[in-house]
Amino acid sequence: MPLRSVNHLLSLRALLAASLATLLWTTGCSTTYRADVPLYKQLGGPDHIRAFTGKALSRVAADPVAGRSFKGIKMPFLIDSVGNYICKVADGPCVYEGQDMQKSHADLNLGGSEFDVLVQALREEMDAAGVPNGAKNELLRRLAPSRSEIVTH
Ligand code: HEM
């Protein structure tokens, strides 16, 4: 192929790559967390947050070990409450009316590995829901400090 055609092809590829990057950036599909867009929007909004939170909680409730804490718990109420909490942590317009993290988990005697099961379930459900990596990691980063309030041994 003549050199001019190769150059032409290369610049066409560069142009396409730049256009795709611009499109992803402007549509909010960037995998990078954007400090100028509220996190709850990057997570897909309150309904989306509630949906992936509910799936993650249901998975933990079905876990042979970590599921022990969920016996007798009314899951739809818990999912609503945790969904609102996470939406608020993500700067969303949701109202969380539950107790603080220490009080609400005080009687559960939770270990670090049980906390990790929930974090992993959240990570996987956000992936399945198509949440961009940057937003997913920012949410997990904001939830991480609650570990010391929730885990008691
Ligand atoms: C980042 C980690 C976690 C967050 C953000 C979180 C958040 C919450 C919230 C917001 C509530 C509702 C409190 C209320 O409505 O007053 C709650 C309750 C509860 N959480 Fe968690 N939680 C976390 C970790 C865990 C883990 C690891 C488990 C168990 C494996 C767990 C099991 C429960 C249960 C069973 C309840 C209901 C307690 C009750 O009603 O007596 N949570 N959690």
py3Dmol code that shows the C-alpha trace and the ligand (Angstrom):
import py3Dmol

protein = """\
ATOM      1  CA  MET A   1       0.000   0.000   0.000  1.00  0.00           C
ATOM      2  CA  PRO A   2       1.419   3.476  -0.859  1.00  0.00           C
ATOM      3  CA  LEU A   3       2.712   5.459   2.125  1.00  0.00           C
ATOM      4  CA  ARG A   4       0.125   8.206   1.609  1.00  0.00           C
ATOM      5  CA  SER A   5      -2.738   5.683   1.946  1.00  0.00           C
ATOM      6  CA  VAL A   6      -1.227   4.237   5.129  1.00  0.00           C
ATOM      7  CA  ASN A   7      -0.953   7.743   6.610  1.00  0.00           C
ATOM      8  CA  HIS A   8      -4.495   8.433   5.515  1.00  0.00           C
ATOM      9  CA  LEU A   9      -5.750   5.248   7.237  1.00  0.00           C
ATOM     10  CA  LEU A  10      -3.824   6.065  10.426  1.00  0.00           C
ATOM     11  CA  SER A  11      -5.251   9.583  10.653  1.00  0.00           C
ATOM     12  CA  LEU A  12      -8.742   8.201   9.980  1.00  0.00           C
ATOM     13  CA  ARG A  13      -8.289   5.757  12.887  1.00  0.00           C
ATOM     14  CA  ALA A  14      -7.061   8.568  15.150  1.00  0.00           C
ATOM     15  CA  LEU A  15     -10.074  10.664  14.161  1.00  0.00           C
ATOM     16  CA  LEU A  16     -12.464   7.781  14.902  1.00  0.00           C
ATOM     17  CA  ALA A  17     -10.824   7.110  18.283  1.00  0.00           C
ATOM     18  CA  ALA A  18     -11.033  10.785  19.218  1.00  0.00           C
ATOM     19  CA  SER A  19     -14.713  10.953  18.181  1.00  0.00           C
ATOM     20  CA  LEU A  20     -15.544   7.850  20.228  1.00  0.00           C
ATOM     21  CA  ALA A  21     -13.751   9.239  23.278  1.00  0.00           C
ATOM     22  CA  THR A  22     -15.654  12.536  22.932  1.00  0.00           C
ATOM     23  CA  LEU A  23     -18.956  10.691  22.541  1.00  0.00           C
ATOM     24  CA  LEU A  24     -18.330   8.551  25.640  1.00  0.00           C
ATOM     25  CA  TRP A  25     -17.289  11.608  27.625  1.00  0.00           C
ATOM     26  CA  THR A  26     -20.274  13.762  26.652  1.00  0.00           C
ATOM     27  CA  THR A  27     -22.823  10.963  27.141  1.00  0.00           C
ATOM     28  CA  GLY A  28     -21.486  10.237  30.613  1.00  0.00           C
ATOM     29  CA  CYS A  29     -20.402   6.714  29.635  1.00  0.00           C
ATOM     30  CA  SER A  30     -16.802   7.455  30.512  1.00  0.00           C
ATOM     31  CA  THR A  31     -15.213   4.823  32.714  1.00  0.00           C
ATOM     32  CA  THR A  32     -13.538   7.641  34.667  1.00  0.00           C
ATOM     33  CA  TYR A  33     -15.320   9.118  37.694  1.00  0.00           C
ATOM     34  CA  ARG A  34     -16.368  12.697  36.922  1.00  0.00           C
ATOM     35  CA  ALA A  35     -16.256  15.092  39.848  1.00  0.00           C
ATOM     36  CA  ASP A  36     -18.516  17.525  37.936  1.00  0.00           C
ATOM     37  CA  VAL A  37     -21.458  15.084  37.659  1.00  0.00           C
ATOM     38  CA  PRO A  38     -23.264  13.935  40.852  1.00  0.00           C
ATOM     39  CA  LEU A  39     -22.300  10.350  41.654  1.00  0.00           C
ATOM     40  CA  TYR A  40     -25.913   9.129  41.859  1.00  0.00           C
ATOM     41  CA  LYS A  41     -26.403  10.181  38.230  1.00  0.00           C
ATOM     42  CA  GLN A  42     -23.268   8.310  37.174  1.00  0.00           C
ATOM     43  CA  LEU A  43     -24.692   5.268  38.974  1.00  0.00           C
ATOM     44  CA  GLY A  44     -27.825   5.512  36.809  1.00  0.00           C
ATOM     45  CA  GLY A  45     -30.167   7.400  39.182  1.00  0.00           C
ATOM     46  CA  PRO A  46     -32.214   6.352  42.254  1.00  0.00           C
ATOM     47  CA  ASP A  47     -34.170   3.500  40.581  1.00  0.00           C
ATOM     48  CA  HIS A  48     -31.014   1.981  39.143  1.00  0.00           C
ATOM     49  CA  ILE A  49     -29.270   2.254  42.527  1.00  0.00           C
ATOM     50  CA  ARG A  50     -32.203   0.581  44.254  1.00  0.00           C
ATOM     51  CA  ALA A  51     -32.194  -2.216  41.657  1.00  0.00           C
ATOM     52  CA  PHE A  52     -28.501  -3.160  41.922  1.00  0.00           C
ATOM     53  CA  THR A  53     -28.550  -2.714  45.707  1.00  0.00           C
ATOM     54  CA  GLY A  54     -31.571  -5.027  45.955  1.00  0.00           C
ATOM     55  CA  LYS A  55     -29.908  -7.692  43.825  1.00  0.00           C
ATOM     56  CA  ALA A  56     -26.704  -7.485  45.881  1.00  0.00           C
ATOM     57  CA  LEU A  57     -28.607  -7.731  49.186  1.00  0.00           C
ATOM     58  CA  SER A  58     -30.693 -10.682  47.951  1.00  0.00           C
ATOM     59  CA  ARG A  59     -27.496 -12.476  46.964  1.00  0.00           C
ATOM     60  CA  VAL A  60     -25.955 -11.896  50.401  1.00  0.00           C
ATOM     61  CA  ALA A  61     -29.208 -13.056  52.053  1.00  0.00           C
ATOM     62  CA  ALA A  62     -28.897 -16.315  50.065  1.00  0.00           C
ATOM     63  CA  ASP A  63     -25.209 -16.770  50.969  1.00  0.00           C
ATOM     64  CA  PRO A  64     -24.651 -19.895  53.103  1.00  0.00           C
ATOM     65  CA  VAL A  65     -22.587 -17.977  55.681  1.00  0.00           C
ATOM     66  CA  ALA A  66     -23.339 -14.230  55.405  1.00  0.00           C
ATOM     67  CA  GLY A  67     -27.045 -14.974  54.938  1.00  0.00           C
ATOM     68  CA  ARG A  68     -27.502 -15.792  58.639  1.00  0.00           C
ATOM     69  CA  SER A  69     -28.230 -12.124  59.550  1.00  0.00           C
ATOM     70  CA  PHE A  70     -31.198 -11.841  57.188  1.00  0.00           C
ATOM     71  CA  LYS A  71     -33.453 -14.437  58.816  1.00  0.00           C
ATOM     72  CA  GLY A  72     -36.819 -12.840  59.563  1.00  0.00           C
ATOM     73  CA  ILE A  73     -35.831  -9.567  57.867  1.00  0.00           C
ATOM     74  CA  LYS A  74     -38.456  -8.047  55.543  1.00  0.00           C
ATOM     75  CA  MET A  75     -36.302  -7.748  52.423  1.00  0.00           C
ATOM     76  CA  PRO A  76     -38.409  -5.180  50.479  1.00  0.00           C
ATOM     77  CA  PHE A  77     -38.174  -2.748  53.435  1.00  0.00           C
ATOM     78  CA  LEU A  78     -34.457  -3.393  53.886  1.00  0.00           C
ATOM     79  CA  ILE A  79     -33.807  -2.954  50.163  1.00  0.00           C
ATOM     80  CA  ASP A  80     -35.711   0.365  50.172  1.00  0.00           C
ATOM     81  CA  SER A  81     -33.803   1.596  53.191  1.00  0.00           C
ATOM     82  CA  VAL A  82     -30.344   0.536  51.972  1.00  0.00           C
ATOM     83  CA  GLY A  83     -31.173   1.845  48.478  1.00  0.00           C
ATOM     84  CA  ASN A  84     -32.016   5.258  49.951  1.00  0.00           C
ATOM     85  CA  TYR A  85     -28.882   5.196  52.098  1.00  0.00           C
ATOM     86  CA  ILE A  86     -26.618   4.421  49.138  1.00  0.00           C
ATOM     87  CA  CYS A  87     -28.398   6.991  46.960  1.00  0.00           C
ATOM     88  CA  LYS A  88     -27.754   9.607  49.671  1.00  0.00           C
ATOM     89  CA  VAL A  89     -24.107   8.563  50.053  1.00  0.00           C
ATOM     90  CA  ALA A  90     -23.907   9.164  46.285  1.00  0.00           C
ATOM     91  CA  ASP A  91     -25.258  12.748  46.771  1.00  0.00           C
ATOM     92  CA  GLY A  92     -28.690  11.755  45.447  1.00  0.00           C
ATOM     93  CA  PRO A  93     -32.020  13.403  46.304  1.00  0.00           C
ATOM     94  CA  CYS A  94     -33.170  10.382  48.365  1.00  0.00           C
ATOM     95  CA  VAL A  95     -34.337  10.546  51.971  1.00  0.00           C
ATOM     96  CA  TYR A  96     -32.785   8.009  54.348  1.00  0.00           C
ATOM     97  CA  GLU A  97     -34.769   7.641  57.540  1.00  0.00           C
ATOM     98  CA  GLY A  98     -33.019   4.654  59.105  1.00  0.00           C
ATOM     99  CA  GLN A  99     -30.523   4.461  61.930  1.00  0.00           C
ATOM    100  CA  ASP A 100     -26.801   5.100  61.609  1.00  0.00           C
ATOM    101  CA  MET A 101     -24.549   2.225  60.489  1.00  0.00           C
ATOM    102  CA  GLN A 102     -23.274   1.395  63.968  1.00  0.00           C
ATOM    103  CA  LYS A 103     -26.734   1.157  65.566  1.00  0.00           C
ATOM    104  CA  SER A 104     -28.375  -0.744  62.702  1.00  0.00           C
ATOM    105  CA  HIS A 105     -25.716  -3.484  62.705  1.00  0.00           C
ATOM    106  CA  ALA A 106     -24.866  -3.577  66.408  1.00  0.00           C
ATOM    107  CA  ASP A 107     -26.743  -6.827  67.160  1.00  0.00           C
ATOM    108  CA  LEU A 108     -25.554  -8.710  64.080  1.00  0.00           C
ATOM    109  CA  ASN A 109     -22.017  -9.494  65.266  1.00  0.00           C
ATOM    110  CA  LEU A 110     -20.658  -9.094  61.727  1.00  0.00           C
ATOM    111  CA  GLY A 111     -17.165 -10.167  60.694  1.00  0.00           C
ATOM    112  CA  GLY A 112     -14.917  -8.623  58.033  1.00  0.00           C
ATOM    113  CA  SER A 113     -15.489 -11.521  55.630  1.00  0.00           C
ATOM    114  CA  GLU A 114     -19.259 -10.926  55.772  1.00  0.00           C
ATOM    115  CA  PHE A 115     -18.679  -7.251  54.924  1.00  0.00           C
ATOM    116  CA  ASP A 116     -16.507  -8.372  51.997  1.00  0.00           C
ATOM    117  CA  VAL A 117     -19.303 -10.634  50.690  1.00  0.00           C
ATOM    118  CA  LEU A 118     -21.620  -7.604  50.440  1.00  0.00           C
ATOM    119  CA  VAL A 119     -18.952  -5.404  48.833  1.00  0.00           C
ATOM    120  CA  GLN A 120     -18.208  -8.125  46.255  1.00  0.00           C
ATOM    121  CA  ALA A 121     -21.936  -8.596  45.530  1.00  0.00           C
ATOM    122  CA  LEU A 122     -22.330  -4.829  45.058  1.00  0.00           C
ATOM    123  CA  ARG A 123     -19.297  -4.751  42.762  1.00  0.00           C
ATOM    124  CA  GLU A 124     -20.644  -7.600  40.604  1.00  0.00           C
ATOM    125  CA  GLU A 125     -24.195  -6.237  40.455  1.00  0.00           C
ATOM    126  CA  MET A 126     -22.917  -2.797  39.443  1.00  0.00           C
ATOM    127  CA  ASP A 127     -20.868  -4.472  36.687  1.00  0.00           C
ATOM    128  CA  ALA A 128     -23.932  -6.426  35.554  1.00  0.00           C
ATOM    129  CA  ALA A 129     -25.981  -3.200  35.556  1.00  0.00           C
ATOM    130  CA  GLY A 130     -23.393  -1.482  33.348  1.00  0.00           C
ATOM    131  CA  VAL A 131     -22.233   1.069  35.937  1.00  0.00           C
ATOM    132  CA  PRO A 132     -18.978   2.649  34.689  1.00  0.00           C
ATOM    133  CA  ASN A 133     -15.867   1.536  36.588  1.00  0.00           C
ATOM    134  CA  GLY A 134     -15.043   5.007  37.875  1.00  0.00           C
ATOM    135  CA  ALA A 135     -18.481   5.515  39.441  1.00  0.00           C
ATOM    136  CA  LYS A 136     -18.479   1.987  40.891  1.00  0.00           C
ATOM    137  CA  ASN A 137     -15.096   2.494  42.535  1.00  0.00           C
ATOM    138  CA  GLU A 138     -16.077   5.931  43.851  1.00  0.00           C
ATOM    139  CA  LEU A 139     -19.183   4.457  45.546  1.00  0.00           C
ATOM    140  CA  LEU A 140     -17.159   1.606  47.078  1.00  0.00           C
ATOM    141  CA  ARG A 141     -14.555   4.141  48.231  1.00  0.00           C
ATOM    142  CA  ARG A 142     -17.311   6.166  49.977  1.00  0.00           C
ATOM    143  CA  LEU A 143     -18.759   3.048  51.635  1.00  0.00           C
ATOM    144  CA  ALA A 144     -15.402   1.696  52.824  1.00  0.00           C
ATOM    145  CA  PRO A 145     -15.153   3.835  56.018  1.00  0.00           C
ATOM    146  CA  SER A 146     -18.451   2.326  57.278  1.00  0.00           C
ATOM    147  CA  ARG A 147     -16.613  -1.000  57.637  1.00  0.00           C
ATOM    148  CA  SER A 148     -15.286  -0.010  61.066  1.00  0.00           C
ATOM    149  CA  GLU A 149     -18.847   0.884  62.231  1.00  0.00           C
ATOM    150  CA  ILE A 150     -20.465  -2.295  60.846  1.00  0.00           C
ATOM    151  CA  VAL A 151     -17.842  -4.966  61.541  1.00  0.00           C
ATOM    152  CA  THR A 152     -17.517  -5.804  65.209  1.00  0.00           C
ATOM    153  CA  HIS A 153     -15.051  -8.694  65.220  1.00  0.00           C
TER     154      HIS A 153
END
"""
ligand_1 = """\
43
HEM
C -21.230 -1.131 53.037
C -21.827 -1.986 53.825
C -23.231 -1.849 54.356
C -24.104 -0.816 54.247
C -23.938 0.507 53.510
C -25.312 -1.212 54.946
C -26.441 -0.439 55.055
C -27.539 -0.768 55.826
C -28.670 0.091 56.063
C -28.835 1.483 55.486
C -29.532 -0.585 56.834
C -30.925 -0.101 57.280
C -30.895 0.483 58.631
C -32.259 1.035 59.008
O -33.191 1.048 58.168
O -32.376 1.516 60.142
C -28.951 -1.869 57.109
C -29.533 -2.852 57.857
C -29.128 -4.164 57.850
N -27.949 -4.630 57.324
Fe -26.531 -3.548 56.451
N -25.128 -2.460 55.458
C -23.877 -2.882 55.131
C -23.317 -4.097 55.459
C -24.036 -5.175 55.894
C -23.547 -6.531 55.964
C -22.109 -6.947 55.617
C -24.566 -7.316 56.395
C -24.619 -8.792 56.638
C -23.885 -9.663 55.968
C -25.709 -6.438 56.631
C -26.926 -6.852 57.072
C -27.940 -5.992 57.460
C -29.173 -6.426 58.080
C -29.570 -7.852 58.397
C -29.902 -5.278 58.346
C -31.284 -5.176 59.039
C -31.082 -5.015 60.512
C -32.425 -4.964 61.235
O -33.402 -4.449 60.693
O -32.468 -5.439 62.366
N -25.343 -5.160 56.315
N -27.754 -1.955 56.474
"""
view = py3Dmol.view(width=600, height=400)
view.addModel(protein, "pdb")
view.setStyle({"model": 0}, {"cartoon": {"style": "trace"}})
view.addModel(ligand_1, "xyz")
view.setStyle({"model": 1}, {"stick": {}})
view.zoomTo()
view.show()
